């Protein structure tokens, strides 16, 4: 299990981050940079949640205590910076949504920073999903100010990275015996299916090129390996 978690960390995350960097460099601006910061906040939620699992499992791989602390700090800094940007640029649609995110995060943070307990994982999972859905709502509100529509492609590459984090988190929660196996399979099917949709959108974008194609081909190989590890050879 821990070897596989390391494989996700070292391989799966690496090529997704590469996609994000390639496309961000193509369509960069202060606005899109800030959207990337906001989108990356979802990843901070999953990293904190994953660290919670590792601490609860007494797995000290890459010091989960520090990962949890850094993820919480990164999340709060990202939302704070986005709020400052939205306020200074008069992006009025997003400000109340960021306030909602902070309220939801307050509840989730209490759970994540408490002593890890297996029976709290389902609640954490639901609260984490609530926060990330509200971040998506904020991204759409912010994206409405970008008439070019380029933000959608940048956001999708970040979404792919966040899906990788989500996969690892669900896998660890299941390995800890903290979620019902039936629910686990449904969650995994949905996450892997969402990944497929993201890849399709990237392939159909004007930013798709041979370099990204090669990265996605490697991604497919690792995704197939992941489904094999969960005992399901069928890709959604």
C-alpha positions as a printed Julia matrix, in Angstrom:
236×3 Matrix{Float64}:
   0.0    0.0     0.0
   2.69   2.49    1.01
   4.77   1.63   -2.07
   1.76   2.37   -4.24
   1.07   5.65   -2.45
   4.67   6.62   -3.21
   4.12   5.69   -6.86
   1.15   8.07   -7.03
   3.19  10.8    -5.38
   6.26  10.44   -7.57
   4.81   9.43  -10.95
   1.12  10.27  -11.25
   1.41  13.74   -9.74
   4.53  14.52  -11.77
   2.98  14.3   -15.21
  -0.24  16.05  -14.17
   1.75  18.95  -12.77
   3.71  19.01  -16.04
   0.46  19.4   -18.01
  -0.6   22.25  -15.74
   2.72  24.06  -16.12
   2.79  23.64  -19.9
  -0.66  25.13  -20.39
  -0.3   27.81  -17.73
   2.8   29.11  -19.49
   0.81  29.31  -22.72
  -2.14  31.35  -21.4
  -0.57  33.13  -18.43
  -1.76  36.46  -17.0
  -2.3   37.87  -13.51
  -5.95  36.81  -13.73
  -5.2   33.24  -14.77
  -2.41  32.98  -12.21
  -4.9   33.88   -9.5
  -7.38  31.35  -10.85
  -4.67  28.73  -10.62
  -4.05  29.68   -6.98
  -7.76  29.28   -6.23
  -7.96  25.97   -8.06
  -4.89  24.65   -6.26
  -6.75  25.21   -2.98
  -8.73  22.05   -3.75
  -5.5   20.11   -3.88
  -4.55  21.49   -0.46
  -7.79  20.09    0.95
  -7.02  16.59   -0.35
  -3.39  16.76    0.79
  -4.48  17.69    4.31
  -7.07  14.89    4.28
  -4.47  12.39    3.01
  -2.07  13.46    5.76
  -4.85  12.92    8.32
  -5.23   9.33    7.07
  -1.49   8.69    7.19
  -1.22  10.03   10.76
  -4.15   7.86   11.82
  -2.52   4.82   10.23
   0.79   5.58   11.99
   2.45   5.89    8.6
   5.22   8.5     8.73
   5.9    8.56    4.99
   7.26  12.05    4.17
   6.22  13.36    7.59
   2.41  13.72    7.33
   2.34  16.04   10.34
   4.27  18.63    8.33
   2.21  17.94    5.21
  -0.98  18.59    7.17
   0.39  21.8     8.64
   1.69  23.05    5.28
  -1.54  22.12    3.46
  -3.68  24.03    5.96
  -1.39  27.05    5.63
  -1.38  26.82    1.83
  -5.17  26.59    1.66
  -5.73  29.61    3.89
  -3.11  31.69    2.09
  -4.6   30.82   -1.31
  -8.14  31.81   -0.31
  -6.87  34.98    1.4
  -4.88  36.03   -1.67
  -7.82  35.33   -3.95
 -10.06  37.45   -1.74
  -7.56  40.34   -1.89
  -7.35  39.99   -5.69
 -11.13  39.83   -6.11
 -11.65  42.86   -3.87
  -8.96  45.0    -5.52
 -10.19  44.11   -9.03
 -13.87  44.51   -8.1
 -14.79  40.88   -8.9
 -17.9   41.22   -6.77
 -19.45  37.87   -7.75
 -16.71  35.87   -6.09
 -16.33  37.67   -2.72
 -19.45  36.19   -1.0
 -18.53  32.71   -2.26
 -15.06  33.02   -0.74
 -16.73  33.93    2.55
 -18.79  30.74    2.27
 -15.6   28.75    1.64
 -14.0   30.18    4.79
 -17.04  29.2     6.87
 -17.01  25.63    5.52
 -13.24  25.4     5.92
 -13.5   26.37    9.58
 -15.57  23.24   10.24
 -13.3   21.0     8.19
 -10.14  22.39    9.78
 -11.41  21.47   13.26
 -11.75  17.86   12.14
  -8.44  17.67   10.27
  -6.37  19.14   13.09
  -7.89  16.96   15.82
  -6.43  13.58   16.82
  -7.2   11.27   13.84
 -10.04   8.82   14.4
 -11.25   6.25   11.91
 -14.93   6.98   12.63
 -14.42  10.63   11.63
 -13.23   9.89    8.09
 -16.67   9.72    6.47
 -17.55  13.11    7.97
 -14.23  14.56    6.82
 -14.81  13.19    3.32
 -18.24  14.83    3.11
 -16.97  18.15    4.5
 -13.98  18.1     2.13
 -16.3   17.54   -0.82
 -18.47  20.42    0.36
 -15.49  22.79    0.46
 -14.14  21.72   -2.93
 -17.56  22.05   -4.57
 -17.81  25.61   -3.27
 -14.34  26.32   -4.64
 -15.59  25.1    -8.03
 -18.52  27.49   -7.65
 -16.05  30.31   -6.95
 -13.94  29.33   -9.98
 -16.98  29.5   -12.25
 -17.91  32.9   -10.84
 -14.37  34.15  -11.36
 -14.22  32.58  -14.81
 -17.28  34.57  -15.88
 -14.99  37.63  -15.97
 -12.73  36.0   -18.58
 -14.39  36.56  -21.95
 -11.71  34.56  -23.79
 -12.75  31.36  -22.02
  -9.08  30.33  -21.63
  -9.57  29.85  -17.89
 -11.54  26.66  -18.57
  -8.52  24.84  -19.97
  -6.19  25.97  -17.21
  -8.8   24.97  -14.63
  -9.17  21.52  -16.2
  -5.44  20.82  -15.94
  -5.57  21.78  -12.28
  -8.64  19.58  -11.9
  -6.66  16.64  -13.24
  -4.03  17.24  -10.56
  -6.72  17.45   -7.89
  -8.25  14.18   -9.1
  -4.87  12.51   -8.6
  -4.85  13.76   -5.0
  -8.43  12.57   -4.54
  -7.54   9.1    -5.82
  -4.73   8.74   -3.31
  -6.92   9.97   -0.46
  -9.76   7.56   -1.17
  -7.3    4.69   -1.55
  -5.7    5.43    1.83
  -9.06   5.84    3.59
 -10.13   2.45    2.29
  -6.81   0.87    3.28
  -7.33   2.2     6.8
 -10.75   0.5     6.8
 -12.39   3.87    7.37
 -14.99   3.77    4.58
 -17.51   1.18    3.46
 -16.09  -0.98    0.59
 -19.23  -0.48   -1.53
 -19.0    3.28   -1.12
 -15.3    3.1    -1.92
 -15.92   1.4    -5.25
 -18.6    3.92   -6.22
 -16.32   6.81   -5.3
 -13.4    5.36   -7.25
 -15.54   4.74  -10.33
 -16.79   8.32  -10.24
 -13.34   9.86   -9.75
 -11.74   7.78  -12.51
 -14.67   8.59  -14.81
 -14.21  12.31  -14.11
 -10.54  11.97  -14.95
 -11.5   10.57  -18.37
 -13.73  13.57  -19.04
 -10.96  15.99  -18.09
  -8.49  14.27  -20.43
 -11.04  14.44  -23.26
 -11.49  18.18  -22.77
  -7.72  18.75  -22.74
  -7.31  16.74  -25.95
  -9.98  18.86  -27.64
  -8.46  22.17  -26.51
  -6.39  24.52  -28.68
  -3.51  24.03  -26.25
  -3.19  20.3   -26.91
   0.18  19.47  -28.5
   2.53  16.45  -29.0
   4.26  17.09  -25.67
   0.99  17.03  -23.74
  -0.11  13.99  -25.79
   2.95  12.08  -24.62
   2.27  13.03  -21.0
  -1.35  11.87  -21.27
  -0.25   8.54  -22.75
   1.94   7.99  -19.7
  -0.95   9.06  -17.5
  -3.16   6.38  -19.03
  -0.61   3.7   -18.2
  -0.47   4.76  -14.56
  -4.24   5.01  -14.33
  -4.52   1.45  -15.61
  -2.02   0.38  -12.96
  -4.13   2.1   -10.32
  -7.32   0.31  -11.35
  -5.42  -2.99  -11.25
  -4.33  -2.22   -7.67
  -7.91  -1.73   -6.56
  -8.89  -5.08   -8.07
 -10.89  -3.61  -10.93
  -9.5   -4.06  -14.42
 -12.25  -2.02  -16.07
 -11.54   1.64  -16.68
 -14.56   3.91  -16.38
